[in-house]
Amino acid sequence: MMGRLADQGQLFYRFKLEDYVPADHFLRRVDRFLDFKPLRAELAPLYSHTGRPSIDPELMIRMLLIGYLYGIRSETRLCEEVHLNLAYRWFCRLGLEGQVPERSTFSKNRHGRFADGDILRRVFEIVVGICTGNGLVSGTGALVDGSTVHADANRDKRAAPDAIRSTWDEMETITRPVQAYLDDLDHAAENPPDGPKHKPPKYISETDPQAAWSLKDGPGRFSYEVNYLADDLHAIIVDVEATPARLSQEIVAAKQMLERSAGAVGFTPEDLAADKSYGTGPFLSWLFDRDVTPYIPVLDRKAQTFGKLTRDAFEYDADNDVYVCPQGHELLLRSVNTETRVKRYKAKASQCRDCPLRAQCTDAPSRTVVRLMDEEARQKARNLADTDAFQTARARRKKIEMLFAHLKRWLKLTRLRLRGLSGANEEFLLAATAQNLKRLVKLVPI
C-alpha cells in the first residue's frame, strides 16, 4: 500500500532556532566578530526620545550585510529571503516570529538617519578595526587602485549639460541625484575644488548626472569608480571611496583615502604600490613629502621629437637651474607655469644658428627644453624601479586586482542599484565590508 503524507495539524511544537543553524555555518563564523554596541551611542542622538519605537538599526545593517555577503542585489528579494531562511533570521536576531522590515524602510533610513550619521562608513571602520586587532593588517605596505562599475543610468538618455538642465527646468520635481548634482555645481562655483581641472563633460545623464561617461570597459556607459586602499599583507581593504569614472579622480581619491584612514583606523603605510596611472609628478612629490615610498612606474608623456635629440641629451645644472646642450651652450629658464607645473628652458637663437648639431636638434630658431617642477620626485621614483623591493611590491599589487574580480564575480556588483555619488558610496562601503568579513572568517581560525 502506497504511503500518503498527511498534515497532522499539531497544536504545539518544540522548536529552537538555535538548534537549526549548524555550528560551522558561515553566518555563525561572521557573527562571532560583530559587535554593534558602539554604534548605538552614535545613533542615539538621531532618534527621538518619545513616540513609537523604531525598527532596530542593527537589524537593517545585518540584513544589508547578508545581501552583500550572498550577492542578493534586490532589496525586495532580500526581505523575502530573510523572511524564509532560518539562518538569516538567526543572524538578524529575528527569531521565528520577528517581523521583517518592508523594503521601503531601507530607503527611508538611507536618506535619513544613515546619511546623517554616515553609519555605513562606521560599520566599515569597525570591521577594519577587528581585522587589525586579529593581526591581518601589517600597516607597513599599501595598495591602491580603482575599477569602474556601471551606473543605473540609460546610456541613450544623455545630452549636453545645458540641454539636460533645460529638461529639468520643465519638470515639476527633480530627483535626489539631480538635486545633489546641482548642489555640487553651486558649491564648486563658490569654493573651487583642489586637484586637477578637467573640461566640462560633453554630455551627462538625465537621471544620474554625477556619473561620468566612460569608455574604459568597451562601449560608452555612465559609470562610477570604486577606489580601494588595501593593506598588502592579506589585502584587507582599509578605505574605500566612490568617484565619477574619470582617470583624474583616481589620484584625488587616493590622497583622500590615505589621509582619512590615518585618522580613522590608524593606517600609516611606509610604501604604496599602484599602477602607472598614479605615477604623476605631483602625486609622487605628495607621497615623498609624507615619507611614503612610491613603488609606482613613472608616467612619462614624451612629445614626439621627429628624430631630434631628446631631453636626455641635455644635462641639467641644478645649482644654476639651467640645461647645457651637447655643444656646451646653456638653455636659460624662460617661463614657469604653476598651474601645469611646467618650466621651459630656451637657448639663444645666435647659439643655435651656427651649431653643427642643429639639424639633429631642432627646426626652430632655437631649442626649447621642458622640465616638470616635480622632476626630482619623478627621478627618485625611477631609481626605485631597479630595486628588489619595487619588484616585490609590484607582485603584491595583484592582490588588489583580485579584490575587484571578487567584487564583480561573486558579489555581483557590476551595475549599481542606487543613483548618485552617495548611493555609489553606500554600495561600495557595504561591498568592501562584506569582502573584509569574508577574509576575516577565512584567515582567523575558530
C-alpha positions as CSV (number, residue, x, y, z in Angstrom):
1,M,0.0,0.0,0.0
2,M,1.4,3.4,-1.0
3,G,2.0,5.8,1.8
4,R,0.5,9.2,1.8
5,L,1.8,12.4,3.5
6,A,-0.8,13.9,5.8
7,D,-0.8,17.1,7.8
8,Q,-1.3,16.1,11.4
9,G,-2.1,19.6,12.5
10,Q,-0.2,19.7,15.7
11,L,-1.1,22.4,18.2
12,F,2.2,22.7,19.9
13,Y,5.8,22.4,18.6
14,R,9.2,22.2,20.4
15,F,11.3,24.3,18.1
16,K,14.5,26.2,18.9
17,L,16.0,28.3,16.1
18,E,19.5,28.0,17.6
19,D,19.4,24.2,17.0
20,Y,18.7,24.5,13.3
21,V,21.7,26.7,12.4
22,P,24.8,24.5,12.1
23,A,27.7,25.3,14.4
24,D,30.1,25.8,11.4
25,H,27.6,27.9,9.3
26,F,29.2,30.8,7.6
27,L,26.9,33.4,9.3
28,R,27.8,32.0,12.7
29,R,31.5,32.5,11.9
30,V,30.8,36.1,10.8
31,D,28.6,36.8,13.8
32,R,31.3,36.0,16.3
33,F,33.3,39.0,15.1
34,L,30.5,41.6,15.0
35,D,29.6,43.9,17.9
36,F,27.4,46.9,17.0
37,K,27.1,48.2,20.6
38,P,29.4,51.2,19.9
39,L,27.1,52.3,17.1
40,R,24.1,52.6,19.4
41,A,25.7,55.5,21.3
42,E,26.4,57.3,18.0
43,L,22.9,56.7,16.6
44,A,21.1,57.7,19.8
45,P,21.1,61.5,19.0
46,L,19.4,60.8,15.6
47,Y,16.3,59.3,17.3
48,S,13.5,61.0,19.2
49,H,13.1,60.1,22.9
50,T,9.3,59.9,22.5
51,G,6.9,58.1,20.2
52,R,6.8,54.6,19.0
53,P,10.0,52.5,19.0
54,S,11.7,52.5,15.6
55,I,13.0,49.5,13.7
56,D,16.3,48.5,15.2
57,P,19.1,50.0,13.1
58,E,21.2,46.9,13.8
59,L,18.6,44.7,12.1
60,M,18.8,46.8,8.9
61,I,22.6,46.7,9.0
62,R,22.6,42.9,9.5
63,M,20.1,42.5,6.6
64,L,22.2,44.7,4.3
65,L,25.3,42.7,5.2
66,I,23.5,39.4,4.3
67,G,22.6,40.9,0.9
68,Y,26.3,41.7,0.1
69,L,27.7,38.6,1.6
70,Y,25.4,36.4,-0.5
71,G,25.2,38.6,-3.6
72,I,21.5,39.4,-3.1
73,R,21.3,42.6,-5.1
74,S,17.5,43.2,-4.8
75,E,16.2,44.6,-1.5
76,T,12.8,43.2,-2.3
77,R,14.3,39.7,-2.7
78,L,16.4,40.3,0.4
79,C,13.4,40.9,2.6
80,E,11.8,37.7,1.2
81,E,14.9,35.6,1.8
82,V,15.3,36.8,5.4
83,H,11.7,36.0,6.0
84,L,12.1,32.4,4.8
85,N,15.7,31.5,5.6
86,L,16.3,30.3,9.2
87,A,20.0,31.1,9.2
88,Y,19.2,34.6,8.0
89,R,16.6,35.0,10.8
90,W,19.1,33.8,13.4
91,F,21.8,36.2,12.1
92,C,19.3,39.1,12.2
93,R,18.1,38.2,15.8
94,L,14.5,37.9,14.5
95,G,13.7,34.5,15.9
96,L,10.7,32.7,14.4
97,E,8.1,35.4,14.8
98,G,10.1,38.6,14.3
99,Q,8.7,40.9,11.6
100,V,11.0,41.5,8.6
101,P,11.1,45.3,7.7
102,E,9.5,46.4,4.4
103,R,11.8,47.3,1.5
104,S,10.8,51.0,1.8
105,T,12.3,51.1,5.3
106,F,15.8,50.9,3.8
107,S,15.1,53.8,1.5
108,K,13.7,56.0,4.3
109,N,16.8,55.4,6.5
110,R,19.2,55.7,3.6
111,H,18.2,59.3,3.1
112,G,17.6,60.0,6.7
113,R,19.5,58.7,9.8
114,F,22.0,56.6,8.0
115,A,23.0,59.5,5.8
116,D,23.2,62.0,8.7
117,G,25.3,59.7,10.8
118,D,27.5,58.2,8.0
119,I,26.7,55.0,9.8
120,L,27.8,52.6,7.0
121,R,31.3,54.0,7.0
122,R,31.4,53.5,10.7
123,V,30.4,49.9,10.2
124,F,33.2,49.5,7.7
125,E,35.7,51.1,10.1
126,I,34.6,48.8,12.9
127,V,35.3,45.8,10.7
128,V,38.7,47.2,9.7
129,G,39.5,47.6,13.4
130,I,38.6,44.0,14.0
131,C,40.8,42.9,11.2
132,T,43.7,44.9,12.6
133,G,43.1,43.5,16.1
134,N,43.4,40.0,14.7
135,G,46.8,40.7,13.1
136,L,45.5,40.8,9.5
137,V,46.8,44.4,8.8
138,S,50.6,44.9,8.7
139,G,50.3,48.7,8.4
140,T,53.6,48.9,6.5
141,G,52.7,48.5,2.9
142,A,49.6,49.7,1.0
143,L,48.0,49.1,-2.4
144,V,45.7,51.4,-4.3
145,D,43.7,51.0,-7.4
146,G,40.3,51.7,-8.9
147,S,37.7,49.9,-11.1
148,T,34.7,51.1,-13.0
149,V,31.1,50.0,-12.1
150,H,28.2,50.9,-14.4
151,A,25.7,53.4,-13.0
152,D,22.0,52.9,-13.0
153,A,21.6,55.2,-16.0
154,N,20.4,54.6,-19.6
155,R,23.3,55.3,-21.9
156,D,20.8,56.7,-24.6
157,K,19.3,59.3,-22.2
158,R,22.2,61.7,-22.4
159,A,22.8,65.2,-23.8
160,A,24.9,68.3,-23.3
161,P,24.7,69.8,-19.7
162,D,22.7,72.8,-20.9
163,A,20.2,70.7,-22.7
164,I,19.7,68.4,-19.7
165,R,19.2,71.4,-17.4
166,S,16.5,72.7,-19.7
167,T,14.8,69.4,-19.4
168,W,15.0,69.6,-15.6
169,D,13.6,73.1,-15.6
170,E,10.5,71.8,-17.3
171,M,9.9,69.2,-14.6
172,E,7.7,69.9,-11.5
173,T,10.0,67.9,-9.2
174,I,13.6,66.6,-9.6
175,T,15.1,63.5,-8.0
176,R,17.7,63.4,-5.2
177,P,20.6,62.6,-7.5
178,V,19.8,65.5,-9.8
179,Q,19.5,67.9,-6.8
180,A,22.8,66.6,-5.4
181,Y,24.5,67.3,-8.8
182,L,23.1,70.9,-8.8
183,D,24.2,71.4,-5.2
184,D,27.7,70.3,-6.2
185,L,27.8,72.8,-9.0
186,D,26.8,75.6,-6.7
187,H,29.3,74.6,-4.1
188,A,32.1,74.3,-6.7
189,A,31.3,77.8,-8.0
190,E,31.7,79.3,-4.5
191,N,34.6,77.0,-3.4
192,P,36.7,75.8,-6.3
193,P,37.9,72.2,-5.5
194,D,41.5,71.2,-5.2
195,G,43.1,68.8,-7.7
196,P,43.3,68.6,-11.4
197,K,40.9,70.6,-13.5
198,H,39.0,69.0,-16.4
199,K,36.9,70.2,-19.2
200,P,33.1,70.3,-18.7
201,P,31.6,66.9,-19.8
202,K,30.4,66.6,-23.4
203,Y,27.2,65.2,-22.1
204,I,25.7,64.0,-18.8
205,S,22.9,61.6,-17.8
206,E,19.4,62.8,-17.4
207,T,18.8,60.6,-14.3
208,D,22.2,60.3,-12.7
209,P,24.3,63.4,-13.7
210,Q,27.0,62.7,-11.1
211,A,28.1,59.6,-13.1
212,A,30.7,60.1,-15.7
213,W,30.7,58.8,-19.3
214,S,33.4,56.2,-19.6
215,L,34.8,54.2,-22.5
216,K,37.2,52.2,-20.2
217,D,35.3,48.9,-20.5
218,G,34.2,48.9,-24.1
219,P,31.1,50.8,-25.4
220,G,30.5,54.1,-23.6
221,R,28.5,53.8,-20.4
222,F,27.8,56.1,-17.5
223,S,29.9,54.8,-14.6
224,Y,31.4,55.3,-11.2
225,E,34.8,54.3,-10.0
226,V,35.3,52.2,-6.9
227,N,38.6,53.1,-5.3
228,Y,40.2,50.8,-2.8
229,L,43.1,51.4,-0.4
230,A,44.3,48.0,0.9
231,D,47.0,46.6,3.2
232,D,49.5,44.4,1.2
233,L,49.6,41.6,3.8
234,H,46.2,40.0,3.4
235,A,44.5,42.5,1.1
236,I,42.3,43.9,3.8
237,I,40.5,47.0,2.5
238,V,41.3,49.9,4.9
239,D,39.4,52.6,3.0
240,V,37.1,52.9,0.0
241,E,35.9,55.9,-2.0
242,A,33.4,56.4,-4.8
243,T,34.2,58.9,-7.6
244,P,32.9,59.6,-11.1
245,A,34.7,57.3,-13.6
246,R,37.4,59.8,-14.6
247,L,41.1,59.0,-14.6
248,S,42.0,62.3,-12.9
249,Q,39.8,61.4,-9.9
250,E,41.8,58.3,-9.0
251,I,44.7,60.3,-7.5
252,V,42.3,62.6,-5.7
253,A,40.6,59.6,-4.2
254,A,44.0,58.0,-3.3
255,K,45.0,61.2,-1.3
256,Q,41.7,61.3,0.5
257,M,41.8,57.7,1.5
258,L,45.4,57.9,2.8
259,E,44.6,60.9,4.9
260,R,41.3,59.6,6.2
261,S,42.5,56.1,7.0
262,A,45.4,57.5,9.1
263,G,42.9,59.2,11.4
264,A,40.0,56.7,11.3
265,V,41.8,53.4,11.6
266,G,45.5,54.4,12.3
267,F,46.7,53.2,8.9
268,T,50.0,54.9,8.0
269,P,51.9,52.8,5.5
270,E,55.6,53.2,4.7
271,D,55.2,52.4,1.0
272,L,52.5,52.4,-1.7
273,A,52.2,50.3,-4.8
274,A,50.0,51.3,-7.7
275,D,49.8,51.2,-11.5
276,K,51.2,53.7,-13.9
277,S,48.2,56.0,-13.9
278,Y,49.2,57.1,-10.4
279,G,52.8,57.9,-11.4
280,T,52.4,61.7,-11.9
281,G,54.9,64.1,-10.6
282,P,52.6,65.9,-8.2
283,F,51.4,62.7,-6.6
284,L,54.9,61.3,-6.3
285,S,56.0,64.5,-4.6
286,W,53.0,64.4,-2.3
287,L,54.0,60.9,-1.2
288,F,57.7,61.7,-0.7
289,D,56.7,64.7,1.4
290,R,54.8,62.3,3.7
291,D,57.6,59.8,3.9
292,V,55.7,57.2,1.8
293,T,57.9,55.3,-0.7
294,P,56.1,55.1,-4.0
295,Y,56.6,51.8,-5.8
296,I,54.9,53.2,-8.9
297,P,56.0,53.4,-12.5
298,V,56.6,57.0,-13.6
299,L,54.1,58.3,-16.1
300,D,56.1,59.8,-18.9
301,R,54.2,61.6,-21.6
302,K,57.0,62.5,-24.0
303,A,56.1,64.6,-27.0
304,Q,57.2,63.3,-30.4
305,T,60.7,64.5,-31.3
306,F,60.5,63.5,-35.0
307,G,64.0,62.1,-34.8
308,K,65.5,65.1,-32.9
309,L,67.6,64.9,-29.8
310,T,65.6,64.1,-26.7
311,R,65.8,65.9,-23.4
312,D,68.1,63.2,-22.1
313,A,70.9,64.6,-24.4
314,F,70.8,67.8,-22.3
315,E,72.5,67.9,-18.9
316,Y,70.7,69.7,-16.1
317,D,72.7,72.0,-13.9
318,A,70.7,72.1,-10.6
319,D,72.9,74.8,-9.0
320,N,72.3,77.3,-11.7
321,D,68.9,76.0,-12.8
322,V,69.9,75.7,-16.5
323,Y,70.3,73.0,-19.1
324,V,73.5,72.5,-21.0
325,C,73.4,71.2,-24.6
326,P,75.8,68.7,-26.1
327,Q,77.8,71.7,-27.5
328,G,78.2,73.3,-24.1
329,H,75.6,76.1,-24.6
330,E,73.3,77.0,-21.8
331,L,69.5,76.9,-22.1
332,L,68.1,79.5,-19.7
333,L,64.8,79.4,-17.8
334,R,62.3,81.4,-19.8
335,S,58.9,80.7,-18.2
336,V,57.2,78.9,-15.4
337,N,53.5,77.7,-15.4
338,T,52.4,77.0,-11.9
339,E,49.1,75.6,-13.0
340,T,50.6,72.9,-15.2
341,R,53.8,72.8,-13.1
342,V,56.0,73.2,-16.2
343,K,59.3,75.1,-16.6
344,R,60.6,76.0,-20.1
345,Y,64.3,76.5,-20.9
346,K,65.4,78.0,-24.1
347,A,68.7,78.6,-25.9
348,K,69.7,81.8,-27.6
349,A,69.0,81.9,-31.4
350,S,72.5,83.1,-32.0
351,Q,73.9,79.9,-30.4
352,C,71.7,77.6,-32.4
353,R,72.2,79.4,-35.7
354,D,75.7,78.1,-36.4
355,C,75.6,74.9,-34.3
356,P,76.8,71.8,-36.1
357,L,74.1,69.7,-34.4
358,R,71.2,71.9,-35.3
359,A,69.8,69.6,-37.9
360,Q,69.7,66.8,-35.3
361,C,68.4,69.2,-32.5
362,T,65.6,71.4,-33.8
363,D,63.9,73.0,-36.8
364,A,63.0,76.1,-34.8
365,P,65.3,79.2,-34.5
366,S,66.3,77.9,-31.1
367,R,65.9,74.7,-29.0
368,T,63.4,74.6,-26.1
369,V,63.5,72.0,-23.3
370,V,60.6,71.4,-20.9
371,R,61.2,70.3,-17.3
372,L,58.4,69.4,-14.8
373,M,58.6,71.1,-11.4
374,D,58.3,67.6,-9.8
375,E,61.1,66.1,-11.8
376,E,63.2,65.4,-8.8
377,A,60.5,63.2,-7.3
378,R,60.0,61.5,-10.7
379,Q,63.7,60.7,-10.9
380,K,63.7,59.3,-7.3
381,A,60.7,57.1,-8.3
382,R,62.6,55.9,-11.4
383,N,65.6,54.9,-9.3
384,L,63.3,52.7,-7.2
385,A,62.3,50.7,-10.2
386,D,65.6,48.9,-10.2
387,T,65.3,47.6,-6.6
388,D,64.1,44.2,-5.4
389,A,61.6,46.0,-3.1
390,F,59.9,47.5,-6.2
391,Q,59.5,44.1,-7.8
392,T,58.1,42.6,-4.6
393,A,55.6,45.5,-4.3
394,R,54.6,45.1,-7.9
395,A,53.9,41.4,-7.4
396,R,51.7,42.2,-4.3
397,R,49.7,44.7,-6.3
398,K,47.9,41.7,-7.9
399,K,46.1,41.3,-4.6
400,I,44.0,44.4,-5.1
401,E,43.1,43.4,-8.6
402,M,41.8,40.2,-7.2
403,L,39.5,42.2,-4.9
404,F,37.9,43.8,-7.9
405,A,37.5,40.4,-9.6
406,H,35.8,39.1,-6.4
407,L,33.6,42.2,-6.2
408,K,32.2,41.8,-9.6
409,R,32.1,38.0,-10.0
410,W,31.0,36.8,-6.5
411,L,29.3,39.9,-5.0
412,K,27.8,40.6,-8.5
413,L,28.5,44.3,-8.2
414,T,28.8,45.1,-11.9
415,R,26.0,47.7,-12.0
416,L,24.8,49.9,-9.2
417,R,21.2,49.8,-7.9
418,L,21.4,53.3,-6.2
419,R,21.9,56.5,-8.0
420,G,24.1,59.5,-7.2
421,L,27.5,59.6,-5.6
422,S,26.0,59.0,-2.2
423,G,24.4,55.8,-3.5
424,A,27.6,54.6,-5.0
425,N,29.5,55.2,-1.8
426,E,26.9,53.2,0.2
427,E,27.1,50.2,-2.2
428,F,30.9,50.3,-2.3
429,L,31.2,50.6,1.5
430,L,28.9,47.6,2.1
431,A,30.7,45.6,-0.5
432,A,34.1,46.3,1.0
433,T,32.8,45.5,4.4
434,A,31.5,42.1,3.1
435,Q,34.8,41.4,1.5
436,N,36.7,42.1,4.7
437,L,34.4,39.9,6.7
438,K,35.0,37.0,4.3
439,R,38.7,37.4,4.6
440,L,38.4,37.6,8.4
441,V,36.4,34.4,8.6
442,K,38.8,32.6,6.3
443,L,42.0,33.7,8.0
444,V,41.1,33.7,11.7
445,P,40.5,30.1,12.9
446,I,37.6,29.3,15.1
